[in-house]
Amino acid sequence: MTDPSGDATGVGTPAWADLVGGSLGRDGSGWTVVLDLAAAVPATTSGDRVLDLTLWVDRDGDGAIDDEVLAQLGSEGWTTAYRDPDGARYGSASGVSVTADGATVTLRLPATHLGGSRSLRWAVGAEHGSLAAMTAGTASRDTAPDAGAAAFPG
């Protein structure tokens, strides 16, 4: 999927917090989520700022989020989380790995994640700001697609 550059909400949003595209794939070993941002992502953030990159999945088409995958970049690097109907898992227990290469961030999930789905609806988001701003809903945000969700397989 593609997303326009420069459409993140909030003042002073860095280009590396602006989604410009994403893809979701599955092979025998698991799921791969590739997120493209408008600029190279730093190795860490400064001060109290964080970047959250999130995948939302609706497995059954009812419009509710069934699974959520989070990669958060902070002052100490990346951390991950995974939430499904059975609960939430954090860090290495999430089963999620994250790598960044320039303006591309790749998340990898085991095949057992997302309920082993063959078809689903999905969307991604980027959020940047302090944890207080994220909690208050005032952090910068960008979602792709801008409305609704994409089908997998497309």
C-alpha positions as CSV (number, residue, x, y, z in Angstrom):
1,M,0.0,0.0,0.0
2,T,1.1,3.6,-0.5
3,D,0.5,6.6,1.6
4,P,1.2,10.3,0.8
5,S,4.3,11.9,2.2
6,G,3.7,14.9,4.5
7,D,0.3,13.8,5.8
8,A,1.3,13.0,9.4
9,T,-0.7,15.1,11.9
10,G,1.1,17.3,14.4
11,V,3.6,20.1,14.2
12,G,7.3,19.3,13.7
13,T,6.8,15.7,12.8
14,P,10.2,14.3,11.6
15,A,10.1,12.8,8.1
16,W,11.2,9.4,9.7
17,A,7.8,9.3,11.5
18,D,5.8,9.8,8.2
19,L,4.6,6.6,6.6
20,V,4.8,6.4,2.8
21,G,4.0,2.8,2.3
22,G,3.8,-0.7,3.6
23,S,3.5,-4.3,2.7
24,L,2.4,-7.5,4.4
25,G,3.6,-10.9,3.3
26,R,3.5,-14.5,4.5
27,D,5.8,-17.5,3.8
28,G,6.4,-20.8,5.4
29,S,8.3,-19.3,8.3
30,G,6.0,-16.5,9.2
31,W,4.8,-13.0,8.5
32,T,6.8,-10.0,7.3
33,V,5.7,-6.4,7.6
34,V,7.7,-3.8,5.7
35,L,7.1,-0.2,6.5
36,D,8.5,2.6,4.3
37,L,9.0,6.0,5.9
38,A,9.8,9.4,4.3
39,A,13.4,9.5,5.7
40,A,16.0,7.2,7.3
41,V,15.1,6.1,10.8
42,P,17.7,7.0,13.4
43,A,19.2,4.2,15.6
44,T,17.7,5.8,18.7
45,T,15.5,8.8,19.6
46,S,16.5,11.6,21.8
47,G,15.1,12.8,25.1
48,D,11.6,11.5,25.9
49,R,10.5,11.1,22.3
50,V,9.6,7.7,20.9
51,L,8.4,6.4,17.6
52,D,5.7,3.7,17.6
53,L,5.1,1.7,14.5
54,T,2.0,-0.5,14.7
55,L,0.3,-3.2,12.6
56,W,-3.5,-3.7,13.3
57,V,-5.1,-6.9,12.1
58,D,-8.8,-7.8,11.7
59,R,-8.8,-11.6,11.2
60,D,-12.6,-12.1,10.9
61,G,-13.7,-9.0,9.0
62,D,-15.9,-7.7,11.8
63,G,-14.1,-4.3,11.9
64,A,-12.5,-4.9,15.3
65,I,-8.8,-5.3,15.9
66,D,-7.9,-8.9,16.7
67,D,-4.1,-8.6,16.7
68,E,-1.7,-5.7,17.3
69,V,2.0,-5.6,16.7
70,L,4.1,-2.8,18.0
71,A,7.7,-1.8,17.4
72,Q,8.8,1.2,19.5
73,L,12.0,3.1,19.0
74,G,13.3,5.0,22.0
75,S,16.5,6.3,23.5
76,E,17.8,2.8,24.0
77,G,16.8,1.4,20.5
78,W,13.9,-0.9,19.5
79,T,11.5,-2.9,21.6
80,T,8.5,-4.9,20.5
81,A,5.1,-6.1,21.7
82,Y,2.3,-8.4,20.4
83,R,-1.3,-8.5,21.5
84,D,-3.9,-11.1,20.4
85,P,-7.1,-12.4,22.0
86,D,-5.0,-14.5,24.4
87,G,-3.2,-11.5,25.9
88,A,-0.1,-9.3,25.4
89,R,3.6,-10.3,25.3
90,Y,6.5,-7.9,25.4
91,G,10.1,-7.8,24.2
92,S,11.6,-11.1,23.3
93,A,8.5,-12.9,24.5
94,S,6.5,-11.1,21.8
95,G,8.1,-13.2,19.1
96,V,8.5,-10.1,17.0
97,S,11.8,-9.0,15.6
98,V,12.5,-5.5,14.1
99,T,15.2,-4.3,11.8
100,A,15.7,-0.8,10.3
101,D,17.6,-0.1,7.1
102,G,17.5,3.5,6.0
103,A,13.9,4.5,5.6
104,T,12.6,0.9,5.8
105,V,11.6,-0.9,8.9
106,T,10.9,-4.6,8.8
107,L,8.9,-6.6,11.4
108,R,9.0,-10.4,11.4
109,L,6.4,-12.5,13.2
110,P,6.2,-16.3,13.6
111,A,3.6,-18.1,11.4
112,T,1.5,-18.8,14.6
113,H,0.9,-15.1,15.0
114,L,-2.2,-13.5,13.5
115,G,-4.1,-16.7,14.3
116,G,-2.6,-18.5,11.3
117,S,-4.9,-16.5,9.0
118,R,-4.9,-17.0,5.3
119,S,-6.9,-13.8,4.6
120,L,-7.4,-10.7,6.8
121,R,-7.7,-6.9,6.8
122,W,-4.8,-4.8,8.0
123,A,-3.6,-1.3,8.5
124,V,-0.4,0.3,9.9
125,G,0.4,3.5,11.8
126,A,3.2,5.7,13.0
127,E,3.0,7.8,16.1
128,H,5.8,10.1,17.4
129,G,6.1,12.2,20.5
130,S,6.6,11.9,24.2
131,L,4.8,9.1,26.1
132,A,2.7,11.7,27.8
133,A,1.6,13.1,24.4
134,M,0.8,9.6,23.2
135,T,-1.3,8.9,26.3
136,A,-3.1,12.3,25.9
137,G,-3.7,11.6,22.1
138,T,-1.7,14.7,21.1
139,A,1.3,13.0,19.5
140,S,1.9,13.2,15.7
141,R,0.2,10.3,13.8
142,D,0.0,8.8,10.3
143,T,-1.9,5.8,9.2
144,A,-2.0,3.8,6.0
145,P,-4.3,3.4,4.5
146,D,-5.6,6.8,5.5
147,A,-9.1,5.3,6.0
148,G,-10.2,1.7,6.5
149,A,-7.9,-1.2,6.0
150,A,-6.2,-3.2,3.2
151,A,-7.1,-6.8,2.3
152,F,-4.6,-9.6,2.5
153,P,-4.1,-11.2,0.1
154,G,-4.6,-8.1,-2.0
